[in-house]
Amino acid sequence: MAQLLPHRAEFGGIITNLTREMELAGVNIRKGVSVDCSVIEEFAPDAIVLATGATPRWPEFEGRYTAAVVDAWQVLQGHAKVGKSVVVADWRADWIGIGVAELLAQNGHQVRLAVNGYMPGQTIQMYVRDASIGRLHSLGVEMLPYMRLFGADEDSVYLQHIMSNEAVICEEVDTLVLCQGHVPQNSVEDLVRGMGLEHYLVGDCIAPRTAEEAVFDGLKVGLQL
């Protein structure tokens, strides 16, 4: 999904590269399989490596279940109905919030980017960040720094300034888009542990990070095995 964001096509290269490396190494790849006891028993493995990733984090806030709220993944996958006026609530100040804001603005939405930091893209490399901020400005995106998501209703998003604690209200909002980080997806570990099998966790199912850390986790476990 990362490669679907503006100027992020290079992310797709890791899929192409590692898929080819697996083919050359003779890895048996099976897609569309849900892992359960029968699948594990079929393989009868000596060890299992869990790389089950993460899912979008949805924090608790007033209006979460009643307002028009979607997350970044739903937007990128085309599963979300996004209205004309959008507030992107960016908790991590990374490339996801800034990219989703640019993508929506390119598609004709009126976008306000509320970021929990002193600037959008605060945690990414400064030349990439500055170029992205320049594009957002040209697209008419309103950038609101130091903002914490507080709540939402049918046409407003309620924010709180993290320094002054004062309320900031965004009115005439059709859709709130959450870019609130991720949570580990490690439910399969309970199944594997219950079967008493040797297993290892790699990547975001340990803690959501970047592709670089995920590949490094896999490398370390691969060498250990």
N, C-alpha and C positions, 0 to 999 in steps of 0.2 A: 504493500500500500504506500510505502514511503515514496516510491518512484512516481506515484501519481500526483505528487505535489509539484508546483512550478519549480523548474530548475533543479529537480532532484532525480532525473532519469538515471543518473549514474548508480543509484542505489540498486537498480535492477541487475547490475553487473555481478553482484555477489551471488545471485541465484544462478545465473548462467555459468559462472566460473565453478562454483562448488558442485553444481549438478554434473558438469563435465568431469570434474575430479572424481566424483563418486562412480561414474560410469567407468572411468579408466581403472579404478581400484576394484571393480567388480562388485560393488554394493548392490544388494537386492532391494529395489525401491518399490514399495507398495503404497498406493495413494487411496484416499477415500475409505480408510479403515478406522473404525472406532475401537480403541484398545479396551478389551475386557478379559476376563479370566480365560475364555476359550481361545482367544488370539494368542495370549501369552503361553498357554499350554501347548498350542500348535507349534510354536517356535521352540519351546523348551530351552530357553536361553540360560547360559551360565551367568550372565549379568545383563542388566537393563540400564540404558541411559535415557533419562527423561529430559526432553527438550520441548516441553509443552507450552512454553511461552507465557504470555500475559494477556489480560483483557483491559479495556478502558476502565479507569476509575471513575465511579459516579459518587461523589460525596453526598452526604445528607444535607439538604437545605430546604427551606420552605418553598413549596411550589414544585418540587422535583417531579412529583407524580401527576400534577395537574396542568402545569404550563407546557408550552410547546418546546420541549428540550430534546436535543439529539447529541450524539458525540462525534468526534472527528472521524472515527472508523466508519460510522454510518454515512457520513458525508462523502468520504472517499470511495466507498463501495457503491454509492448511488442508491442507498437504502433509505435515505432521509428526505422528507419533504421539507424544504427550506424556503421560508418566506422571503419577501423582498428586503425587509429590514432585519439585520442580524447583529447580535452581540456574540463575539467569540470570547469566552472566559478562559484565559490561558494561565494555568497555575504554575507551570514549570518554566515559563519564559524561554522555551527552546524552539527548535525549528518546526515543530508541529503546529503550534498556535499561529506563528507568523506565516507559515505556508498555507494553512487552511484559510486564514484571512485573505491572503493574496488570491487564492483560487476562487473563493466566493466573489471577491471584488471583480476579478476578471470575467466572471459569469454574470455580471450585472447586478449583484446584490449591493445594498447599502450596508457597509460593515463598520462596526465599532469593535476594536480589539482592546479588551480590558486585561491587562497583564499584571500578575502578582510579582512585580519586580520594578526596577527603576527604568527599564526600557524593554520593548519587544526583542526577543532573541538574545537576552542578556547572557545566557549560558553557552551560546555558540560562538564560533570563531568570528572575530570582529569584522573582518572584511566581508564575510558572507552576511553577517547581521546588518552591517551598514548598507550594503547593496539592497538587501531585502526591505529595510526601512525606507529607502529611497523609492522603491517601486510602490510600496504601500501608500506613501505620500502622493505619488503621481496618480494613483488609482482612487484617491479621495477617502482612504480609510482613516477613520478617527482613532487615534491611539491614546489609550488611557492607562498610564503607568500607576503603580502602587495600589492596585485594586484587588480586593478579595471578594469573591462571590458570596453573597449573603442570602439572596432569594430571588424568586421570579413569580409573576402571575401571567394573566392572559395577554397583557400588552406592555409589561414593564420588567426590567431586570434591576435588582437592587444590589448595589455594591457597597463596600466599605473601604475607605482609604486606610491603608495599613499603617500609616504614620500618624495621622490625626484622629483616626477612628470615626471620622465624620461619614455620614451617609452620602452616597452618590447614586442618583436614580437615572437610568436610561429609559426614556419613554418611547412609545410607538415602536415597540419591538415585536416582530412576528415570530422569531425563532432564536432560542439560546443554544449555542453550540459549545459543548464542553470539551476543553483540552486540559484535562485535569490529571494527567499522568496515567499510570497503569498499575494494576495489581497482579501478583503472580497467579498463574493458572496451574496449580499443582495437585488437583484432586486425584489424579491417577496414582500419585505416590502412596496414598492410603491403601489403594488396591494392591499395589506391588508389595508394600510393607506387610500387608496382611497375608500375602502368599509366602512371606519369608525369603524373598529373593534378594540377591545382591543387586544394588541399584545405585545410580549416581544421578545427580541433577546438574544441568548445565543451562546457561542463558537466563532468560527472563523469568523462568519458573522458580529460580532462586531469589532474584530481585530484578525488577525491570531496569535495564540499562541500555547500552547501545549494541549494535551488531558487532562491533569490535570486541567487546567483552564476551559476547556470546560465543564467537568463534574461538576466542582464547580459552574459555571454559571447556569447549569441546576438544580442543587440541590437548589440553592437560589430561582430561579423562581418557582420550584415545591413547595417549602415550602410557598412561597408567595401566590400561587394560592390555 
